[in-house]
């Protein structure tokens, strides 16, 4: 309440507020005039027709009590004229006090004040000293998940929202929100866009993104990352001034397709850190399935390191006794030569002649189909919308993926894999459960739009789940932090750090980094050279750099442990 006077002053200084206030004052003057007139008539009738005399205060009291319909009954008229006057006062009171007064007060005072209060809650500018922050223009799953990830890297971020109610709702959820017109350059000047580390523009329409990027390029050179919904928009967004243009839906479709059996038997590279490559390998139907890490002899035969394993969406640091199951996805770290040796020994050439099922023929489904086609893998797309079905194409099956006859027509009984690509997570869970019941042995790869549904999809029976939000924020974070940190997948980071003083001179085995933090040392940098997958007996020199892999929790544990020891 201490801000009420300042809010009222701000409200009254605007032209619409002054106009509304004039209307409210005029109504109140009419109401006062009406009460005064009724008070005078009350005295006239009481004195000349009723033979009674009351004070002026009593007259005002009777008028207000009657107009407000309270009617205590302590003062009443006994003549017909007095009763008729009472009815007139009562009816006019219903209209003026019970109908018009609340409406006028709300319409011309309370609603404008509430709007002004709402605007005062959302900031419209940032201090001039604000710098190295990230500005996010958009409110989709990628944009809303990005601030939390940036916070882990000590980066401030602000969402720019044009809709006032949405801005307030997001602010109530804990986001830092700036309210302003998205296509107005002044909006971005007020939030120090020229000092920002990055601007992320990701709205539903490419035309809106192009307008925003072009507006920003009129007065600032800050790097701008955008997302293109359509292939044709990539060049236009680049011409408008985008520093990097992603196609998250296309990237998601390609990522889903690369993990299909027959496509992903060889190492699938998902990240690169100088000479160091990070790859994923599904163990399903490979020679590694059913063995432990020790029994697989991967380090001995290829020189690569099993940096981690994914088990139904959960990343684990492996031990020699970790069992490789059909649902295991190995995360491998090694040089290009070492991964080539792995492909030669373990990659194999397994390929099914049956078609891969793609449920959903939207942008993600079509991107997955194009990837499979480029690798000579047969596929069938099940699409419910007749307008999305390419006429004359034998790869398209028109019908509902929830219909058994449609699935059998598409080849569910013999398909080695099914990719679920709809943008509705509820539908994806529904279809995943259905496909798992129909084919317990099939590989199910599923798309998730929201991160909170990843674990549900795994429980529903999905072998692999790719998150749209995760892929988008991973790409953006890597662009921003490309020098020292690389996110190879959600929750899995490669990061570089100088050797902590307390580890200098120790061997990797003596350092116990893996046991104490959960991070794996996958390379040591010395004098511009990278020792990939160093042996346990490798010494950690003072002037070296450690390159480690681990999930976000392990990375924080490493930083906290050695920073505290340093302090």
ZAMARGU-4260 file (C-alpha; in steps of 0.2 Angstrom, whole numbers, plus 5000, padded with zeros to 4 digits):
<rodrens>
0) 5000/5000/5000 | 5015/5012/5002 | 5016/5013/4983 | 4998/5018/4981 | 5001/5037/4981
5) 5014/5035/4967 | 5003/5024/4957 | 4989/5036/4958 | 5000/5051/4953 | 5006/5040/4938
10) 4988/5036/4933 | 4982/5053/4934 | 4996/5060/4923 | 4990/5050/4908 | 4977/5057/4895
15) 4965/5043/4896 | 4965/5043/4915 | 4961/5062/4915 | 4947/5059/4903 | 4940/5045/4914
20) 4942/5055/4929 | 4932/5069/4921 | 4918/5057/4918 | 4918/5050/4935 | 4918/5068/4943
25) 4903/5073/4932 | 4893/5058/4938 | 4897/5061/4956 | 4891/5079/4954 | 4875/5073/4946
30) 4873/5061/4961 | 4876/5075/4974 | 4864/5086/4965 | 4851/5072/4965 | 4853/5069/4984
35) 4852/5087/4988 | 4836/5089/4978 | 4828/5074/4986 | 4833/5081/5003 | 4825/5098/5000
40) 4809/5089/4993 | 4809/5078/5009 | 4808/5094/5020 | 4795/5102/5009 | 4783/5087/5010
45) 4786/5083/5028 | 4783/5101/5034 | 4768/5106/5022 | 4759/5089/5020 | 4764/5078/5035
50) 4765/5092/5048 | 4782/5086/5054 | 4799/5095/5055 | 4816/5086/5054 | 4834/5093/5053
55) 4844/5094/5037 | 4855/5080/5043 | 4840/5069/5045 | 4834/5073/5027 | 4851/5068/5020
60) 4850/5052/5031 | 4833/5048/5025 | 4838/5051/5006 | 4853/5040/5007 | 4845/5026/5017
65) 4830/5025/5005 | 4841/5027/4989 | 4852/5013/4995 | 4837/5002/4998 | 4841/4999/5016
70) 4825/5007/5022 | 4826/5006/5041 | 4808/5012/5043 | 4812/5024/5057 | 4806/5039/5046
75) 4791/5035/5035 | 4778/5046/5025 | 4760/5043/5029 | 4752/5053/5015 | 4750/5046/4997
80) 4761/5060/4990 | 4775/5056/5003 | 4774/5037/4998 | 4774/5041/4980 | 4790/5052/4983
85) 4798/5038/4993 | 4795/5026/4978 | 4803/5038/4966 | 4818/5040/4977 | 4819/5021/4979
90) 4819/5018/4961 | 4831/5031/4956 | 4842/5025/4970 | 4842/5008/4963 | 4847/5015/4946
95) 4860/5027/4952 | 4868/5019/4967 | 4866/5001/4964 | 4869/5001/4945 | 4877/5016/4938
100) 4889/5021/4953 | 4898/5004/4954 | 4899/5003/4935 | 4906/5020/4933 | 4918/5018/4948
105) 4925/5002/4940 | 4925/5008/4922 | 4933/5025/4925 | 4943/5022/4941 | 4946/5005/4947
110) 4949/4996/4930 | 4962/5010/4925 | 4970/5009/4942 | 4971/4990/4941 | 4979/4992/4923
115) 4991/5004/4930 | 4996/4993/4944 | 4998/4979/4933 | 5010/4989/4922 | 5020/4995/4937
120) 5023/4976/4942 | 5031/4972/4925 | 5047/4981/4921 | 5049/4991/4905 | 5068/4995/4906
125) 5084/4989/4914 | 5098/4999/4923 | 5111/5007/4911 | 5124/4996/4920 | 5116/4980/4914
130) 5127/4970/4903 | 5132/4953/4897 | 5114/4947/4899 | 5103/4937/4887 | 5087/4944/4880
135) 5074/4931/4875 | 5060/4936/4863 | 5047/4922/4863 | 5037/4911/4875 | 5037/4893/4868
140) 5044/4878/4877 | 5062/4882/4871 | 5062/4900/4877 | 5053/4896/4894 | 5066/4883/4898
145) 5081/4893/4893 | 5082/4905/4908 | 5085/4890/4920 | 5099/4883/4910 | 5107/4900/4908
150) 5106/4903/4927 | 5117/4887/4930 | 5130/4897/4920 | 5128/4913/4930 | 5119/4922/4915
155) 5105/4934/4918 | 5091/4932/4906 | 5075/4942/4902 | 5060/4938/4893 | 5052/4951/4882
160) 5033/4949/4881 | 5021/4960/4872 | 5005/4954/4880 | 5003/4962/4898 | 4992/4948/4906
165) 5005/4935/4899 | 5019/4945/4906 | 5012/4946/4923 | 5008/4927/4923 | 5026/4923/4918
170) 5033/4935/4931 | 5022/4926/4945 | 5030/4910/4939 | 5047/4917/4943 | 5053/4923/4926
175) 5062/4940/4924 | 5050/4948/4912 | 5051/4965/4902 | 5035/4971/4894 | 5035/4981/4878
180) 5031/4980/4860 | 5041/4967/4851 | 5043/4977/4835 | 5048/4993/4843 | 5066/4997/4844
185) 5064/5008/4860 | 5058/4992/4869 | 5076/4985/4866 | 5085/5001/4869 | 5077/5002/4886
190) 5084/4985/4891 | 5102/4988/4885 | 5102/4977/4870 | 5118/4984/4864 | 5127/4977/4879
195) 5118/4960/4879 | 5128/4944/4876 | 5115/4937/4865 | 5097/4940/4859 | 5086/4924/4856
200) 5071/4927/4844 | 5059/4912/4843 | 5041/4916/4840 | 5028/4906/4831 | 5029/4915/4814
205) 5045/4918/4804 | 5038/4935/4798 | 5037/4941/4816 | 5055/4935/4819 | 5061/4944/4803
210) 5053/4960/4808 | 5061/4959/4826 | 5079/4955/4819 | 5078/4968/4806 | 5072/4981/4819
215) 5087/4976/4830 | 5100/4977/4816 | 5095/4996/4814 | 5105/5001/4829 | 5115/4986/4837
220) 5127/4972/4832 | 5123/4960/4847 | 5123/4942/4841 | 5105/4936/4837 | 5100/4918/4837
225) 5083/4914/4828 | 5073/4899/4824 | 5065/4896/4807 | 5049/4886/4806 | 5050/4885/4787
230) 5065/4880/4776 | 5062/4895/4765 | 5063/4907/4779 | 5082/4903/4783 | 5089/4914/4770
235) 5077/4928/4774 | 5081/4928/4792 | 5100/4928/4788 | 5097/4943/4776 | 5088/4952/4790
240) 5103/4951/4801 | 5102/4934/4811 | 5119/4928/4817 | 5113/4910/4818 | 5097/4902/4811
245) 5092/4886/4818 | 5077/4874/4813 | 5073/4865/4829 | 5059/4855/4822 | 5070/4849/4807
250) 5085/4846/4819 | 5073/4836/4831 | 5067/4825/4816 | 5085/4821/4811 | 5090/4817/4828
255) 5075/4805/4830 | 5079/4797/4814 | 5098/4795/4817 | 5094/4784/4832 | 5083/4771/4822
260) 5090/4753/4822 | 5099/4751/4805 | 5104/4769/4805 | 5112/4771/4822 | 5122/4754/4823
265) 5138/4765/4821 | 5143/4779/4833 | 5132/4794/4831 | 5143/4810/4834 | 5133/4822/4845
270) 5147/4834/4850 | 5164/4840/4846 | 5177/4848/4858 | 5193/4852/4848 | 5200/4835/4843
275) 5188/4826/4855 | 5172/4818/4848 | 5157/4813/4858 | 5146/4800/4851 | 5130/4790/4856
280) 5127/4772/4852 | 5111/4762/4856 | 5115/4745/4862 | 5099/4737/4857 | 5103/4722/4845
285) 5121/4725/4845 | 5135/4713/4851 | 5137/4724/4866 | 5120/4720/4873 | 5120/4709/4889
290) 5138/4712/4893 | 5146/4723/4906 | 5158/4737/4902 | 5172/4727/4908 | 5167/4712/4897
295) 5164/4723/4882 | 5183/4727/4882 | 5179/4744/4873 | 5194/4753/4880 | 5206/4739/4876
300) 5200/4736/4858 | 5196/4754/4852 | 5205/4766/4865 | 5188/4775/4868 | 5181/4779/4885
305) 5163/4775/4890 | 5160/4792/4897 | 5142/4788/4903 | 5126/4778/4899 | 5108/4783/4897
310) 5096/4772/4905 | 5078/4777/4900 | 5082/4796/4901 | 5093/4795/4916 | 5112/4798/4914
315) 5124/4787/4924 | 5142/4787/4927 | 5147/4769/4922 | 5158/4757/4932 | 5166/4741/4926
320) 5151/4731/4932 | 5138/4742/4923 | 5127/4730/4913 | 5123/4735/4895 | 5105/4732/4892
325) 5093/4734/4877 | 5088/4751/4883 | 5106/4757/4886 | 5113/4771/4876 | 5132/4772/4877
330) 5140/4789/4878 | 5158/4787/4870 | 5172/4799/4870 | 5187/4798/4859 | 5196/4804/4844
335) 5190/4802/4826 | 5202/4787/4823 | 5196/4779/4839 | 5178/4780/4834 | 5182/4773/4817
340) 5190/4758/4825 | 5174/4756/4835 | 5163/4757/4820 | 5174/4744/4811 | 5173/4732/4826
345) 5155/4735/4833 | 5146/4745/4821 | 5141/4731/4809 | 5129/4732/4794 | 5113/4726/4802
350) 5098/4733/4792 | 5080/4728/4791 | 5070/4727/4775 | 5054/4731/4784 | 5048/4749/4785
355) 5051/4761/4800 | 5035/4768/4806 | 5033/4787/4808 | 5018/4792/4817 | 5014/4810/4812
360) 5018/4818/4796 | 5021/4836/4802 | 5038/4845/4801 | 5047/4834/4813 | 5040/4818/4804
365) 5045/4824/4787 | 5062/4828/4793 | 5064/4811/4800 | 5058/4803/4784 | 5070/4813/4774
370) 5084/4808/4785 | 5079/4789/4783 | 5077/4791/4764 | 5095/4798/4763 | 5101/4783/4771
375) 5091/4771/4761 | 5080/4765/4775 | 5062/4761/4771 | 5048/4770/4780 | 5030/4773/4781
380) 5021/4789/4788 | 5005/4788/4796 | 4996/4804/4795 | 4978/4809/4800 | 4976/4825/4791
385) 4972/4822/4773 | 4980/4839/4768 | 4997/4834/4775 | 4997/4817/4765 | 5007/4818/4749
390) 4996/4812/4735 | 5002/4797/4725 | 5016/4793/4738 | 5016/4775/4744 | 5026/4781/4760
395) 5010/4789/4767 | 4996/4780/4775 | 4981/4791/4778 | 4972/4787/4795 | 4973/4788/4814
400) 4989/4781/4822 | 4977/4775/4836 | 4968/4763/4824 | 4974/4745/4824 | 4970/4742/4806
405) 4979/4758/4800 | 4995/4753/4810 | 4994/4735/4803 | 4992/4743/4785 | 5008/4753/4789
410) 5018/4738/4795 | 5017/4738/4814 | 5019/4719/4815 | 5036/4719/4806 | 5043/4736/4809
415) 5060/4737/4818 | 5057/4754/4825 | 5043/4767/4827 | 5045/4786/4828 | 5032/4795/4837
420) 5033/4814/4831 | 5016/4823/4835 | 5018/4839/4844 | 5005/4834/4858 | 5014/4825/4872
425) 4997/4818/4878 | 4995/4810/4861 | 5013/4804/4861 | 5011/4795/4878 | 4995/4787/4872
430) 5003/4781/4856 | 5019/4775/4865 | 5008/4764/4877 | 4998/4757/4862 | 5014/4753/4852
435) 5023/4745/4866 | 5007/4733/4870 | 5006/4729/4851 | 5025/4725/4849 | 5035/4722/4865
440) 5051/4720/4856 | 5050/4735/4844 | 5061/4750/4846 | 5051/4766/4851 | 5058/4783/4848
445) 5047/4797/4854 | 5047/4816/4853 | 5043/4826/4869 | 5038/4845/4868 | 5040/4848/4887
450) 5054/4841/4898 | 5042/4836/4912 | 5034/4822/4900 | 5051/4814/4897 | 5050/4802/4911
455) 5032/4798/4908 | 5036/4793/4890 | 5050/4782/4896 | 5038/4774/4909 | 5025/4772/4894
460) 5038/4761/4885 | 5049/4773/4875 | 5067/4767/4872 | 5073/4784/4867 | 5065/4801/4870
465) 5071/4817/4862 | 5065/4834/4869 | 5061/4849/4858 | 5064/4861/4872 | 5080/4852/4877
470) 5087/4852/4859 | 5083/4870/4857 | 5091/4877/4873 | 5106/4865/4871 | 5109/4873/4854
475) 5107/4890/4860 | 5118/4887/4876 | 5132/4880/4865 | 5132/4895/4854 | 5133/4906/4869
480) 5146/4896/4879 | 5156/4889/4864 | 5173/4892/4871 | 5173/4883/4888 | 5157/4872/4889
485) 5148/4860/4877 | 5131/4853/4880 | 5130/4837/4870 | 5113/4832/4876 | 5101/4838/4890
490) 5109/4836/4907 | 5126/4831/4899 | 5140/4844/4898 | 5158/4844/4892 | 5168/4858/4901
495) 5185/4864/4902 | 5194/4870/4917 | 5212/4874/4923 | 5220/4861/4934 | 5215/4865/4952
500) 5230/4868/4963 | 5226/4853/4974 | 5227/4841/4959 | 5244/4847/4952 | 5256/4833/4951
505) 5244/4819/4955 | 5239/4805/4943 | 5221/4803/4937 | 5220/4788/4948 | 5226/4797/4963
510) 5215/4812/4960 | 5199/4802/4963 | 5189/4815/4952 | 5177/4802/4946 | 5173/4795/4964
515) 5171/4812/4972 | 5162/4822/4959 | 5154/4810/4946 | 5164/4818/4932 | 5175/4809/4920
520) 5191/4816/4913 | 5191/4813/4895 | 5206/4823/4889 | 5220/4833/4896 | 5226/4848/4886
525) 5245/4852/4887 | 5254/4866/4877 | 5240/4866/4863 | 5240/4847/4862 | 5225/4836/4867
530) 5228/4819/4876 | 5212/4811/4872 | 5206/4797/4885 | 5222/4798/4895 | 5227/4782/4905
535) 5224/4781/4924 | 5243/4784/4927 | 5244/4800/4917 | 5251/4814/4927 | 5241/4831/4929
540) 5253/4845/4926 | 5251/4862/4933 | 5249/4871/4917 | 5237/4858/4910 | 5218/4860/4906
545) 5206/4846/4911 | 5192/4842/4899 | 5178/4833/4909 | 5161/4826/4905 | 5147/4824/4917
550) 5129/4830/4921 | 5124/4847/4927 | 5124/4840/4945 | 5142/4833/4944 | 5149/4848/4936
555) 5142/4859/4950 | 5149/4846/4962 | 5167/4848/4954 | 5166/4867/4954 | 5160/4868/4972
560) 5172/4855/4979 | 5188/4862/4971 | 5183/4880/4973 | 5180/4877/4992 | 5197/4869/4994
565) 5205/4883/4985 | 5197/4895/4996
</rodrens>
